[in-house]
């Protein structure tokens, strides 16, 4: 079966994809432990390039960050070793988001990648002991704890000689979430990805949490039981939280103006199956969240990127609604083995938070 046969009959596979993406989440959603927003820190994105392009990366990701966006993209790495680092601060430095990635070929047909993510709010005051035995406030009794979410990815990508333009990949991921000494969770999930290139056209698909990602929560109820009973709160119980599948489809087109200027527009569409969300298109069965980005490069050395995503319908005070969106932009520069990317995220349009600045560094060498 050659590449032309696969491309000609590609439409056959899409009904199967949508059946899997639709029926599995519906069966999981019938349970009470499938919240609409679960493991949302995994949807923030990684890399200054991607964030400046509004996270439209499923079809065009071709570096070490592909472990996160679409593991099939790892096969476009030309060097023996590739690594990346990123740090971002959100909400005026209250939350910190860090990323570390590495990729290397196993042989001429396959690549291996590893990713570590951490999203955390540190130094949260624990005021359980604010009042001493005499009922007086003693600020010296305040303790501090950290609420942190971790993700560990192991990625594998492979090309098949019979399908020259098709790349396939997958992730096995372990999730660890911790709220001080009060609660912690461990989870496991699987992602699948594919990329197809036809001349200057690029197509991609990422199927996240294919079978649902299961997070087993363990609560130290003895630490909060007395306080919760006094305040009338429900005492948390050990439980399993399921992250429902998400399908992301992407498309890009690479072209140039003259000999030096390259242009790469890209679009992604997130499809979720857990009921109506406040996105561009939301129905009871499926929600579609589009993302648009474009990258300009000069000689593959200097880069300018812009994008728009996070479309939402906002209810105004007079009862009318309007559509809000989040613009993004950024710059990049590549010098030999080193690439530095910057993204400016206008999250202030959708909240009272300050703008966010994201910096990432990539290095590739043999």
Secondary structure, DSSP 8 states (H G I E B T S, - for coil): --HHHHHHTTHHHHHHHHHHHHHHHHHHHTSTT--SS-SGGGGS--SHHHHHTTT--TTT--STTHHHH-GGGGGG--SSEEEEEEEEEETTTTEEEEEEEEEEEEETTEEEEEEEEEEEEEEEEE-TTSB-TTS-B-GGG-EEEEEEEEEEEEEEEEEETTEEEEEEEEEEEEEEEEETTTEEEEEEEEEEEEEEEETTEEEEEEEESTT-EEEEEEE-GGGTHHHHHHHT------EEEEE--EEEEEEEEEEEETTTEEEEEEEEEEEE-SS--SSSEE-SS-EEEEEEEEEEEETTTEEEEEEEEEEEEEE-TTS-EEEEEEEEEEEEEEETTEEEEEEEE-GGGTSSS--EEEEEEEEEE-
